[in-house]
Amino acid sequence: MTSRLSPHAVQEAGRHLVAAEALLRGCSVEVRKQGRHGWVQVDGRRVEVHIAKDEWPLTGALVQPEADVVVFVRRSDNMSAPHEYFIATRAEVLDALAADMAAFLARHGGRRPRTPDSDQQTVHRALAEPWRDRWSLLLQPV
């Protein structure tokens, strides 16, 4: 019998996946949580983790101001297939979201066509691809 994981459990699993990968690379790691926000502390860096099967829904406000690094985990449907990791600085994520939104708005006359007041965005795989396996961001001295 299999049960569906809650979104909270999936996010918690994502943090532990990132923690395990960082540990295997020789980093000092601690999984932390304060209130509703969880993160992974890796060698003094606060790492925010987002996990999804394909694309990551996100707003600029959802990138924690305290985060140094953001890791997007693409989880595999097949448990024997590896997960994929896309690792960027917080500034890189915010810059990419801003550029992506500006391009979207330019294609639609400067206004979101269906939800003009929303700041919801999706981090598509194409947007995240340059960040694939950039573990070096966590291995550099703070």
N, C-alpha and C positions, 0 to 999 in steps of 0.2 A: 504494500500500500504506500503510495506517495502522497505527500501533502504539499500544497502550494505554500511557498514562503511569503510572509508579509513583506511589504516594501521596506519596512524597518529592518527586518532580518536580512534582506538582500543587501542593503547598504552596510550593515554590520559585517556581513561576509566579505564585501568589497574591501573594507578597511583591513580585515585580517589577511586577505590575499596580498594586498600591498605590503603589509607588515612582514609577511612571510618572505616575499621576494626581496625586500630590503635586508632582512636578516641573512638570507642566503648570499647576499652581496657584501656581508661584513659590517653592516650598519648597526648602530644601537637603536632599538625601536621600542616604542610604547604606544599601545592603542588607548586613546583617551576619549572621554565624553564629558560634556558639561551641558546640562539641560538637554535641549533637543539636538545640539550640535556635537558630532563626533569627528575625530580626526586621528591621524597617525603622527606621532612625534618621531622624526627620523634624524638622528644626529643633530638635534637642536633646531630642525626645521619643522614647521607646522605644515602637514600635508593633508589637503582636503581630497576626498575620494568620491567619485561618482561612478556608479556601475549600471550598465544597461546591456541589453542584447544587441542593439544596433546603433542607436543615436541617443544622445543625452539631452533631455530637456533642461534648460537652464535660463536663469536671468542673471544679469550682472550683480543684482542684489543678493543672489544665492551664492556667489563666490565670497566666502568668508573674508572679511577685511584682514583678519589675522593670518590668513593662509600665505605661506611663502611659495608653495608648489601645489599644483592641482594635478591629480592623476585621474584619467578617465579609463575605466576598465570595461572592455567589451567582453562580456561573459559568453561562453560558448554554450550552445544548446546541447552539445554532445559532451558529456562529462569527461570523455577521454581526450578531447581536443583541448589545446592550450587556450588560456585566456589571453587577450591582447591588452597591452598597456600603452597609454599615450600620456606623456608626462611633460608639463609645461609650467613655467612660472606663472604666478597670478597675473602679472602685468601682461604676459603674452596672451593669456586667455581673455582678459578684458579688452585688449587691443584687437584681437581676432573677432570677438563678439561685436565690437563697435564697427569694425570694417565690414563685417558680414551684414549687419543691420543697415549700414549706410548704403551698401550695394542693393539690398532688398528694397529699401525705400526708393532708391533711384529708379528701380524697375517699375515701381508702382506710384509714380507721381508724388513721392515725398510723404506718403501716408499708408499705413497698414490698411489693406482693403477690407478686412472683415473685423478686426479687433484693434481699432486705432489707439486705444489707451493701454494696450498690453505691452509689457516689456519682455514677455516670454520669447525665448529663442531656442533653437536646437543646435547643439554642437554635432554637426554631421561628420561622418568618417573622413570625408575629403578635407574638412577644416582641421581635424585632429591628426591627420596622417603625418605631417612634418614632426609631430611630437612622439611618434612611435618609439617605444623602448629607449627613451632618453634618461636612462637610469643615472647617467653622469651628473644630472642636476642634483641628485641626492648623494652622490659620492664626493662632490667637491667640498673643500673645507668651508665652513660657515664664515 
